[in-house]
């Protein structure tokens, strides 16, 4: 009887260890997938930011061509282009028309 109890305890221990191993593998897969998704999101955000600043620079050029001067500020560019600009993330120089994203 004692041998049977020991075998059952040992079997339970082995099954518990296997369960922990599988849980660890699943956790690693979830972590890997999450990291890949975050990386893809970061790349997508970077591309969107590059596109946004390129479009705004084009709007500055269009304003300059239409008005013969650069916009006095981003609010004037916003009105001209008919877009909403997050003014807190761009550095704009009305003397040169240069537009850069703040770091």
C-alpha positions in Angstrom: 0.0 0.0 0.0 2.8 2.4 0.9 4.4 1.7 -2.6 1.1 2.7 -4.3 0.9 5.9 -2.3 4.5 6.7 -3.2 3.9 6.0 -6.9 0.7 8.2 -6.9 2.6 11.0 -5.2 5.5 10.7 -7.6 3.0 10.7 -10.6 1.3 13.8 -9.2 4.7 15.5 -8.9 5.7 14.6 -12.5 2.3 15.8 -13.8 2.7 19.1 -11.9 6.2 19.6 -13.3 4.9 19.0 -16.8 2.1 21.4 -16.3 4.5 24.1 -15.1 6.8 23.5 -18.1 3.9 23.9 -20.5 2.7 27.0 -18.8 6.2 28.5 -19.1 6.3 27.7 -22.8 2.9 29.3 -23.3 4.0 32.4 -21.4 7.2 32.7 -23.5 5.1 32.4 -26.7 2.7 35.1 -25.5 5.6 37.4 -24.5 7.3 36.9 -27.9 4.1 37.6 -29.8 3.4 40.7 -27.6 6.9 42.0 -28.3 6.5 41.5 -32.0 3.2 43.4 -32.0 4.7 46.3 -30.0 7.6 46.5 -32.4 5.2 46.6 -35.4 3.2 49.3 -33.7 6.4 51.4 -33.0 7.4 51.1 -36.7 3.9 52.1 -37.8 4.0 55.1 -35.5 7.4 56.2 -36.8 6.2 55.9 -40.4 3.1 57.9 -39.6 5.1 60.6 -38.0 7.4 60.8 -41.0 4.4 61.0 -43.3 2.8 63.7 -41.1 5.8 66.0 -41.1 6.4 65.5 -44.8 2.8 66.6 -45.4 3.1 69.6 -43.2 6.3 70.7 -44.9 4.5 70.4 -48.2 1.7 72.6 -46.7 4.2 75.2 -45.7 5.6 75.2 -49.2 2.1 75.5 -50.7 1.3 78.4 -48.3 4.5 80.2 -49.3 3.7 79.7 -53.0 0.2 81.0 -52.5 0.9 83.9 -50.1 4.4 84.9 -50.9 5.5 84.3 -47.3 5.7 81.6 -44.7 2.8 81.1 -42.2 3.3 83.2 -39.1 2.6 80.2 -36.9 1.2 76.7 -37.0 -2.3 78.0 -36.4 -2.2 79.9 -39.6 -0.9 76.8 -41.4 -3.7 74.8 -39.8 -6.3 77.2 -41.2 -4.7 77.3 -44.6 -4.4 73.5 -44.9 -7.7 72.6 -43.2 -6.0 70.2 -40.9 -5.5 69.9 -37.1 -1.9 70.1 -36.0 -0.6 69.0 -32.6 1.4 72.1 -32.0 3.1 70.7 -29.0 5.2 68.2 -31.0 6.5 70.5 -33.8 9.1 73.3 -33.8 8.3 75.8 -36.5 10.4 78.8 -37.6 8.2 81.4 -39.4 11.3 83.2 -40.8 12.6 80.2 -42.7 9.5 78.0 -42.9 11.4 75.1 -41.3 9.4 72.6 -39.5 10.9 69.9 -37.3 9.5 67.4 -34.8 10.6 68.0 -31.2 12.4 65.1 -29.6 
